[in-house]
Amino acid sequence: MSDFEFKTASTWLRQGQRYGNMAESKSAIRNPKSEILRCAGLHKHYRTGEEDLHVLRGVDVSVRAGEWVAILGASGSGKSTLLHLLGGLDQPSEGQVFFAEEDIFASGNGALDRYRNQRVGFVFQFYHLLSEFNALENVLLSTAITPSIFSWPLVRGKRRQAAAELLGRLGLGERLKHRPAKLSGGERQRVALARALINQPAVLLADEPTGNLDAETGRQILNLLRELHKAGQTIVMVTHDERVAAAADRRLHLEAGRLV
C-alpha cells in the first residue's frame, strides 16, 4: 500500500456500483465538456451582534464534469463557506447554486437532502467521523439514508459488503471494526473518503483534505485524489497550500470573499 497507487480507487469508480438514482449525474462524467456545477453571484452574510460579517461577495464559479478545481485562499477568505454552499450544507444570502442546470435550493428540502446524499460527497479537514461507530459503520451510514425503513433490510447486506470492499481497497480491510479513536489521522481520512465515495457522487467536495495530516500521509491522500480524478471523478477542493493545489487542473484564488 506504499504510495497509495490505488488502482483500486479507479476500479471502484469504473465498476459503476450505484445506490439510488445516480444515472443523470454519472452521465455528465461521460461528457467531460459539460458543466456540472455552477454558482452565480453568491453572497453570504453572518450577523454577529451588531456586526454584519460579509464572508462572500458575489462569487461566480463554473466546474466541468471530470475537472479538478482547487480554490486557494488564506484563513478567513471564505473558502470553506463557498464549499458548504456548493454542497448545499448552507444557504446563500444572495445568489444561486446549480447542479446539472438545476437550482439546488429551488426544489424543496427533500430534493436538497437527496443532492447532499447522492450527488456530492464531502471530505473535511477534521474527518467528522462519529466516534461511537466503527469504520465500517461510519461509511455505511450514508447508504442508509436513501432507502425507506421497509426496504433497508432488503439492501443492508449488499451495501455492507460494498462498504467493506471499498474500505479494503483503501487499505483498511483490517480496520473495519476499529472506532476512530483507534485509527491514525491518515486512516481516519481514508474512512472519510470511503464515506464520501460510497454513494458514487458526481462531485467530490474536499475541504483542506491534507491540512490535518503530516507531510507523508498528506502526500498519500493527495495521490489517492489523483487516482480518483484520473478515473473521472469531478473534484472541488479548497486549500491554503499551493503545493496541494498544483495537482488540480485549474486554480482559483479567493481573497476577502472575492475571486481574484
Backbone hydrogen bonds in HBPLUS format (Angstrom, degrees):
<---DONOR---> <-ACCEPTOR-->    atom                        ^
c    i                          cat <-CA-CA->   ^        H-A-AA   ^      H-
h    n   atom  resd res      DA  || num        DHA   H-A  angle D-A-AA Bond
n    s   type  num  typ     dist DA aas  dist angle  dist       angle   num
A0004-PHE N   A0001-MET O   3.12 MM   3  5.46 160.3  2.16 130.8 132.6     1
A0009-ALA N   A0006-PHE O   3.17 MM   3  5.33 133.6  2.40  99.1 107.4     2
A0011-THR N   A0007-LYS O   2.86 MM   4  6.14 158.1  1.91 152.3 159.2     3
A0012-TRP N   A0008-THR O   2.91 MM   4  6.19 153.1  1.98 147.7 154.7     4
A0013-LEU N   A0009-ALA O   3.22 MM   4  6.56 158.6  2.27 150.2 153.9     5
A0014-ARG N   A0010-SER O   2.97 MM   4  6.21 165.1  1.99 155.3 159.9     6
A0015-GLN N   A0011-THR O   2.92 MM   4  6.02 142.1  2.07 150.1 158.6     7
A0016-GLY N   A0013-LEU O   3.19 MM   3  5.68 144.4  2.32 108.2 117.0     8
A0026-LYS N   A0022-MET O   3.02 MM   4  6.08 165.9  2.04 163.9 168.3     9
A0027-SER N   A0023-ALA O   3.00 MM   4  6.04 140.7  2.15 142.3 152.1    10
A0028-ALA N   A0025-SER O   3.28 MM   3  5.49 136.1  2.49  99.0 109.5    11
A0029-ILE N   A0026-LYS O   3.07 MM   3  5.27 131.0  2.32 100.5 112.8    12
A0030-ARG N   A0027-SER O   3.11 MM   3  5.31 133.9  2.33  99.1 111.2    13
A0031-ASN N   A0028-ALA O   3.01 MM   3  5.24 153.2  2.09 104.9 113.5    14
A0034-SER N   A0031-ASN O   3.02 MM   3  5.75 168.6  2.04 127.9 131.5    15
A0065-ALA N   A0034-SER O   2.77 MM  31  5.73 162.3  1.80 168.9 172.9    16
A0036-ILE N   A0063-VAL O   2.90 MM  27  6.03 156.5  1.95 152.5 159.6    17
A0100-ALA N   A0036-ILE O   2.89 MM  64  4.92 161.6  1.93 132.6 138.8    18
A0037-LEU N   A0063-VAL O   3.29 MM  26  5.16 169.6  2.30 143.9 145.7    19
A0063-VAL N   A0037-LEU O   2.75 MM  26  5.16 157.4  1.80 170.4 169.7    20
A0038-ARG N   A0098-PHE O   2.86 MM  60  5.06 153.0  1.93 150.8 154.6    21
A0098-PHE N   A0038-ARG O   2.62 MM  60  5.06 173.0  1.63 163.5 166.2    22
A0039-CYS N   A0061-VAL O   2.85 MM  22  5.31 158.2  1.89 152.5 158.6    23
A0061-VAL N   A0039-CYS O   3.16 MM  22  5.31 150.4  2.26 129.1 136.8    24
A0040-ALA N   A0096-GLN O   2.90 MM  56  5.37 157.6  1.95 150.0 155.1    25
A0096-GLN N   A0040-ALA O   3.07 MM  56  5.37 155.0  2.13 144.7 152.1    26
A0042-LEU N   A0059-VAL O   3.02 MM  17  4.82 170.1  2.03 133.9 130.7    27
A0058-GLY N   A0042-LEU O   2.76 MM  16  4.71 119.8  2.12 124.3 137.0    28
A0059-VAL N   A0042-LEU O   2.98 MM  17  4.82 155.8  2.04 126.4 128.1    29
A0043-HIS N   A0094-GLU O   2.96 MM  51  4.95 158.0  2.00 135.4 133.0    30
A0093-SER N   A0043-HIS O   2.85 MM  50  5.49 142.7  1.99 144.0 150.8    31
A0094-GLU N   A0043-HIS O   3.30 MM  51  4.95 155.9  2.36 127.7 125.8    32
A0044-LYS N   A0056-LEU O   3.22 MM  12  4.96 152.7  2.30 120.3 120.2    33
A0055-VAL N   A0044-LYS O   2.79 MM  11  5.48 136.4  1.98 158.5 172.6    34
A0056-LEU N   A0044-LYS O   3.42 MM  12  4.96 159.6  2.47 124.7 130.3    35
A0046-TYR N   A0053-LEU O   2.79 MM   7  4.96 148.4  1.89 137.7 148.5    36
A0053-LEU N   A0046-TYR O   2.67 MM   7  4.96 161.3  1.71 168.7 161.9    37
A0048-THR N   A0051-GLU O   2.86 MM   3  5.22 164.4  1.89 159.3 163.1    38
A0051-GLU N   A0048-THR O   3.04 MM   3  5.22 155.3  2.10 128.8 125.9    39
A0057-ARG N   A0257-GLY O   2.78 MM 200  5.16 166.8  1.80 138.0 133.7    40
A0067-GLU N   A0064-ARG O   3.09 MM   3  5.44 157.4  2.15 134.9 134.1    41
A0235-ILE N   A0067-GLU O   2.98 MM 168  6.42 159.1  2.02 146.4 153.0    42
A0249-ASP N   A0068-TRP O   2.89 MM 181  5.24 136.4  2.08 131.0 144.2    43
A0250-ARG N   A0068-TRP O   3.26 MM 182  6.65 151.7  2.34 158.6 162.9    44
A0069-VAL N   A0235-ILE O   2.87 MM 166  6.26 159.8  1.91 161.1 161.4    45
A0237-MET N   A0069-VAL O   2.87 MM 168  6.27 165.8  1.89 163.3 168.1    46
A0070-ALA N   A0250-ARG O   2.88 MM 180  6.24 168.8  1.89 165.6 168.9    47
A0252-LEU N   A0070-ALA O   2.82 MM 182  6.23 160.2  1.86 161.6 168.5    48
A0071-ILE N   A0237-MET O   2.73 MM 166  6.14 157.8  1.77 157.3 164.7    49
A0239-THR N   A0071-ILE O   3.06 MM 168  6.34 155.8  2.12 149.2 152.4    50
A0072-LEU N   A0252-LEU O   2.69 MM 180  6.00 168.0  1.71 168.9 165.4    51
A0254-LEU N   A0072-LEU O   2.77 MM 182  6.01 166.2  1.78 165.3 168.4    52
A0077-SER N   A0074-ALA O   3.09 MM   3  5.56 148.8  2.19 142.1 138.9    53
A0257-GLY N   A0077-SER O   3.06 MM 180  5.52 137.6  2.24 138.7 142.1    54
A0082-LEU N   A0078-GLY O   2.96 MM   4  6.12 158.4  2.01 152.1 157.5    55
A0083-LEU N   A0079-LYS O   3.04 MM   4  6.39 159.3  2.08 151.5 157.1    56
A0084-HIS N   A0080-SER O   2.90 MM   4  6.13 158.0  1.95 152.2 158.0    57
A0085-LEU N   A0081-THR O   3.03 MM   4  6.29 149.4  2.13 146.2 154.2    58
A0086-LEU N   A0082-LEU O   2.97 MM   4  6.25 159.7  2.01 152.0 157.6    59
A0087-GLY N   A0083-LEU O   2.99 MM   4  6.18 143.7  2.12 143.3 153.1    60
A0089-LEU N   A0084-HIS O   2.82 MM   5  4.99 141.8  1.97 157.5 157.7    61
A0088-GLY N   A0085-LEU O   3.13 MM   3  5.05 160.0  2.17 101.5 107.7    62
A0104-ILE N   A0097-VAL O   2.94 MM   7  6.04 157.2  1.99 157.6 165.0    63
A0099-PHE N   A0102-GLU O   2.86 MM   3  5.28 157.2  1.92 149.6 147.9    64
A0102-GLU N   A0099-PHE O   2.95 MM   3  5.28 161.4  1.99 113.7 119.9    65
A0106-ALA N   A0103-ASP O   3.20 MM   3  5.44 168.2  2.21 112.4 115.8    66
A0112-LEU N   A0108-GLY O   3.16 MM   4  6.39 154.9  2.22 147.0 154.7    67
A0113-ASP N   A0109-ASN O   2.86 MM   4  6.04 153.4  1.93 148.4 155.0    68
A0114-ARG N   A0110-GLY O   3.07 MM   4  6.38 156.1  2.13 146.4 152.5    69
A0115-TYR N   A0111-ALA O   2.93 MM   4  6.18 152.3  2.01 144.5 152.4    70
A0116-ARG N   A0112-LEU O   3.02 MM   4  6.29 164.4  2.04 151.9 154.6    71
A0117-ASN N   A0113-ASP O   3.01 MM   4  6.19 147.4  2.12 143.9 153.2    72
A0118-GLN N   A0114-ARG O   2.75 MM   4  5.63 162.9  1.78 154.0 158.1    73
A0119-ARG N   A0115-TYR O   2.98 MM   4  4.90 144.4  2.11 123.5 134.4    74
A0120-VAL N   A0115-TYR O   3.29 MM   5  6.59 140.3  2.46 169.5 172.7    75
A0202-ALA N   A0119-ARG O   2.84 MM  83  5.25 128.5  2.11 119.3 131.6    76
A0203-VAL N   A0119-ARG O   3.12 MM  84  6.50 156.5  2.17 155.4 162.5    77
A0121-GLY N   A0203-VAL O   2.92 MM  82  6.42 147.1  2.03 153.9 161.9    78
A0205-LEU N   A0121-GLY O   2.74 MM  84  5.95 175.4  1.75 177.4 175.9    79
A0123-VAL N   A0205-LEU O   2.87 MM  82  6.23 147.0  1.97 161.8 163.5    80
A0207-ASP N   A0123-VAL O   2.79 MM  84  6.13 168.7  1.81 163.6 165.4    81
A0127-TYR N   A0124-PHE O   3.32 MM   3  5.10 163.8  2.35 105.8 104.7    82
A0128-HIS N   A0126-PHE O   2.63 MM   2  5.73 146.5  1.73 110.7  99.6    83
A0133-PHE N   A0130-LEU O   3.14 MM   3  5.69 163.1  2.17 117.2 122.5    84
A0138-ASN N   A0134-ASN O   2.92 MM   4  6.15 155.4  1.98 157.2 164.3    85
A0135-ALA N   A0178-HIS O   2.92 MM  43  5.89 136.9  2.11 142.0 148.8    86
A0139-VAL N   A0135-ALA O   3.20 MM   4  6.49 154.9  2.27 149.2 154.7    87
A0136-LEU N   A0176-LEU O   3.03 MM  40  5.03 167.8  2.05 145.4 141.5    88
A0140-LEU N   A0136-LEU O   2.91 MM   4  6.07 157.9  1.96 149.6 156.8    89
A0141-LEU N   A0137-GLU O   3.03 MM   4  6.03 139.2  2.20 145.5 152.8    90
A0143-THR N   A0140-LEU O   3.02 MM   3  5.41 139.7  2.19 109.1 120.6    91
A0144-ALA N   A0141-LEU O   3.04 MM   3  5.25 145.4  2.16 103.3 113.8    92
A0152-TRP N   A0148-SER O   3.03 MM   4  6.08 143.4  2.17 154.1 162.7    93
A0154-LEU N   A0151-SER O   2.93 MM   3  5.37 134.9  2.13 112.6 125.4    94
A0155-VAL N   A0152-TRP O   3.10 MM   3  5.38 137.5  2.29 107.5 118.6    95
A0156-ARG N   A0152-TRP O   2.89 MM   4  5.68 129.6  2.15 158.7 171.9    96
A0159-ARG N   A0155-VAL O   3.10 MM   4  6.28 164.5  2.12 159.7 164.2    97
A0160-ARG N   A0156-ARG O   2.87 MM   4  5.99 152.4  1.95 150.6 158.6    98
A0161-GLN N   A0157-GLY O   3.04 MM   4  6.24 156.9  2.09 145.6 151.4    99
A0162-ALA N   A0158-LYS O   3.00 MM   4  6.26 155.6  2.06 144.3 151.1   100
A0163-ALA N   A0159-ARG O   2.93 MM   4  6.12 159.6  1.97 147.7 152.5   101
A0164-ALA N   A0160-ARG O   3.00 MM   4  6.21 158.4  2.05 147.1 153.0   102
A0165-GLU N   A0161-GLN O   2.92 MM   4  6.14 155.1  1.98 149.1 155.9   103
A0166-LEU N   A0162-ALA O   2.99 MM   4  6.20 158.4  2.03 148.5 153.9   104
A0167-LEU N   A0163-ALA O   3.04 MM   4  6.24 165.7  2.06 150.3 154.0   105
A0168-GLY N   A0164-ALA O   2.93 MM   4  6.08 149.9  2.02 141.1 150.2   106
A0169-ARG N   A0165-GLU O   2.93 MM   4  6.23 149.4  2.03 146.1 153.8   107
A0170-LEU N   A0166-LEU O   3.10 MM   4  6.40 132.2  2.34 139.9 152.8   108
A0170-LEU N   A0167-LEU O   3.11 MM   3  5.03 131.9  2.35  92.8 106.3   109
A0172-LEU N   A0167-LEU O   2.83 MM   5  5.14 158.6  1.87 150.2 146.9   110
A0171-GLY N   A0168-GLY O   3.04 MM   3  5.14 154.5  2.10 110.1 111.5   111
A0175-ARG N   A0172-LEU O   2.93 MM   3  5.03 163.4  1.96 112.4 116.7   112
A0178-HIS N   A0175-ARG O   3.08 MM   3  5.20 165.2  2.11 111.5 115.8   113
A0182-LYS N   A0179-ARG O   2.85 MM   3  5.58 154.4  1.92 126.7 134.3   114
A0183-LEU N   A0180-PRO O   2.99 MM   3  5.16 165.9  2.01 114.8 117.4   115
A0188-ARG N   A0184-SER O   2.89 MM   4  6.17 157.1  1.94 153.2 159.6   116
A0189-GLN N   A0185-GLY O   3.00 MM   4  6.25 155.3  2.06 147.6 154.3   117
A0190-ARG N   A0186-GLY O   3.03 MM   4  6.28 145.8  2.15 140.3 149.4   118
A0191-VAL N   A0187-GLU O   2.96 MM   4  6.29 151.4  2.05 147.5 155.2   119
A0192-ALA N   A0188-ARG O   2.90 MM   4  6.20 156.1  1.96 146.9 153.8   120
A0193-LEU N   A0189-GLN O   2.86 MM   4  6.14 146.3  1.97 140.9 150.2   121
A0194-ALA N   A0190-ARG O   2.89 MM   4  6.14 158.1  1.94 146.3 152.0   122
A0195-ARG N   A0191-VAL O   2.90 MM   4  6.18 156.9  1.95 150.5 156.9   123
A0196-ALA N   A0192-ALA O   2.98 MM   4  6.22 149.5  2.07 141.1 149.4   124
A0197-LEU N   A0193-LEU O   2.92 MM   4  6.13 141.9  2.07 147.3 157.7   125
A0198-ILE N   A0194-ALA O   2.97 MM   4  5.86 136.2  2.17 150.8 159.4   126
A0200-GLN N   A0197-LEU O   2.84 MM   3  5.26 158.9  1.89 127.8 128.3   127
A0204-LEU N   A0234-THR O   2.84 MM  30  6.15 166.5  1.86 152.1 156.0   128
A0236-VAL N   A0204-LEU O   2.91 MM  32  6.29 161.7  1.94 162.5 166.2   129
A0206-ALA N   A0236-VAL O   2.88 MM  30  6.26 162.8  1.91 152.1 157.9   130
A0238-VAL N   A0206-ALA O   2.91 MM  32  6.42 155.8  1.96 164.2 172.3   131
A0208-GLU N   A0238-VAL O   2.86 MM  30  5.71 156.5  1.92 152.6 157.1   132
A0211-GLY N   A0208-GLU O   3.03 MM   3  5.01 157.6  2.08 108.2 115.4   133
A0213-LEU N   A0210-THR O   3.23 MM   3  5.42 163.1  2.26 118.6 118.1   134
A0218-GLY N   A0214-ASP O   2.81 MM   4  5.89 159.7  1.85 160.4 167.3   135
A0219-ARG N   A0215-ALA O   2.98 MM   4  6.15 147.8  2.08 140.9 149.1   136
A0220-GLN N   A0216-GLU O   3.10 MM   4  6.42 149.4  2.20 143.8 151.7   137
A0221-ILE N   A0217-THR O   3.02 MM   4  6.36 159.1  2.07 152.2 156.9   138
A0222-LEU N   A0218-GLY O   2.95 MM   4  6.14 156.5  2.00 147.0 153.8   139
A0223-ASN N   A0219-ARG O   2.93 MM   4  6.16 150.2  2.02 143.6 151.6   140
A0224-LEU N   A0220-GLN O   3.02 MM   4  6.36 146.8  2.14 143.1 152.2   141
A0225-LEU N   A0221-ILE O   3.02 MM   4  6.40 155.4  2.08 148.4 154.5   142
A0226-ARG N   A0222-LEU O   2.98 MM   4  6.31 148.9  2.08 144.0 152.9   143
A0227-GLU N   A0223-ASN O   3.05 MM   4  6.38 152.2  2.13 145.0 151.4   144
A0228-LEU N   A0224-LEU O   2.97 MM   4  6.30 158.7  2.01 153.2 159.2   145
A0229-HIS N   A0225-LEU O   2.91 MM   4  6.09 161.9  1.94 150.3 155.3   146
A0230-LYS N   A0226-ARG O   2.87 MM   4  6.08 156.5  1.92 147.7 154.5   147
A0231-ALA N   A0227-GLU O   3.06 MM   4  6.28 139.1  2.23 140.2 150.4   148
A0231-ALA N   A0228-LEU O   3.10 MM   3  5.10 126.8  2.40  94.0 108.0   149
A0233-GLN N   A0228-LEU O   3.03 MM   5  5.50 162.5  2.07 143.4 139.0   150
A0232-GLY N   A0229-HIS O   2.92 MM   3  5.13 158.5  1.97 107.2 114.2   151
A0245-ALA N   A0241-ASP O   3.03 MM   4  6.30 164.5  2.05 154.6 159.4   152
A0246-ALA N   A0242-GLU O   3.00 MM   4  6.09 132.2  2.23 139.8 150.8   153
A0247-ALA N   A0244-VAL O   3.25 MM   3  6.01 167.4  2.26 119.2 122.7   154
A0248-ALA N   A0245-ALA O   3.01 MM   3  5.65 161.9  2.05 121.1 126.4   155
A0260-VAL N   A0253-HIS O   2.81 MM   7  5.61 160.6  1.85 156.6 162.5   156
A0255-GLU N   A0258-ARG O   2.78 MM   3  5.30 166.5  1.80 157.9 157.2   157
A0258-ARG N   A0255-GLU O   2.91 MM   3  5.30 158.8  1.96 116.3 123.3   158
